[in-house]
Structures are given as structure tokens and as C-alpha cells.
Amino acid sequence: MPNRTILEKCNMTPQEIFEYKNRWKPEGYAVQVHSDLDIQCKQWCRGNLNRWEWSMDTYTDVYAHTFVFENEDHSKTFAKKFERWIVDGKQ
């Protein structure tokens, strides 16, 4: 499935997206941010990435959510955007 074209990925069902994410997520690029920014972070991800390219795990630490990205460049761009809200030592 990782070799699917963008058009094939756009046509994935919610179940296929879930399964696709579970394949890359263990090796994904994690950024942990303060939980107060969950809405802004999700809006940024939805506006800048495809649904299958990111995932959010809630309350992975005290007052923190973890966003995991399939692509390292996406994680770096996200981290730069929310750099003031990154949980220290957790990126």
C-alpha cells in the first residue's frame, strides 16, 4: 500500500486510511505539543496535509498531545509553526 498513487490514496475508505496510518506510524515523526493547542494544530494539519499523512494521539503526557507525521518535512514544518508550544524534550 505505501506505493499507492495520490489518486488511489484519495479514494481510500476510512478503514483503509486507518490501516495505512498504522503501517507507517511506528516509524513516523512525532511532535508533542501542549494540549491547549489541539484545535489550532488539527486545523493546521487539515489545511496543509492529507488525512493519511498525519495522526494525533491525545494526552500522551500531562497537558500534551502527540502529532505523528508520515513525512519528516511535514513534522519539521509543523514544529516550526508551533515551536512555542512544543513540550520540551519530547520532540
C-alpha positions in Angstrom: 0.0 0.0 0.0 2.8 2.6 0.5 3.4 2.7 -3.2 -0.2 3.8 -4.0 -0.6 6.8 -6.2 -2.1 10.0 -4.8 -5.3 9.3 -6.6 -5.6 5.9 -5.1 -4.9 7.4 -1.6 -7.6 10.0 -2.2 -10.1 7.1 -2.8 -9.2 5.2 0.4 -12.0 4.3 2.7 -11.7 5.4 6.4 -10.8 1.8 7.3 -8.0 1.8 4.6 -6.7 5.2 5.9 -6.6 3.7 9.5 -4.7 0.7 8.3 -2.3 2.7 6.2 -1.5 5.0 9.1 -0.9 2.0 11.4 1.8 0.8 9.0 3.9 4.0 9.0 3.1 5.3 12.4 5.7 3.3 14.4 8.5 4.8 12.3 6.7 8.2 11.9 8.0 11.6 13.1 6.4 12.7 16.4 6.0 16.2 17.7 4.5 16.7 21.2 2.6 20.0 21.8 0.7 21.5 24.7 -2.8 20.2 24.9 -4.3 23.8 24.8 -3.4 24.0 21.1 -5.2 20.9 20.0 -7.8 22.8 17.8 -5.2 25.0 16.2 -2.9 22.1 15.5 -5.6 20.0 14.0 -6.7 22.9 11.8 -3.2 23.4 10.5 -2.9 19.6 9.7 -6.3 19.5 8.0 -5.4 22.6 6.0 -1.9 21.6 4.9 -1.8 17.9 4.8 -3.8 14.9 3.5 -5.7 12.9 6.2 -3.5 9.9 5.7 -0.2 11.9 6.3 -0.7 12.7 10.0 -2.2 11.4 13.2 -3.0 12.8 16.6 -2.7 10.9 19.9 -4.4 12.7 22.8 -3.0 13.2 26.2 0.2 11.2 25.6 1.7 13.1 28.6 0.4 15.6 31.2 -1.1 18.5 29.2 0.3 17.2 25.9 -0.9 15.7 22.6 1.4 14.0 20.1 1.1 14.6 16.4 2.8 12.0 14.2 3.7 12.6 10.6 4.5 10.2 7.8 6.9 12.7 6.3 9.8 14.2 8.2 9.5 17.6 6.4 5.9 17.8 7.5 6.9 17.3 11.1 9.6 19.9 10.9 7.2 22.5 9.3 4.6 21.7 12.0 7.2 22.0 14.8 8.4 25.4 13.4 4.8 26.7 13.3 4.1 25.6 16.9 7.6 25.9 18.3 6.5 28.0 21.3 4.1 25.2 22.3 6.3 22.1 21.9 6.7 20.2 25.1 10.4 20.4 25.9 12.4 17.3 25.4 9.6 15.5 23.7 10.2 16.2 20.1 
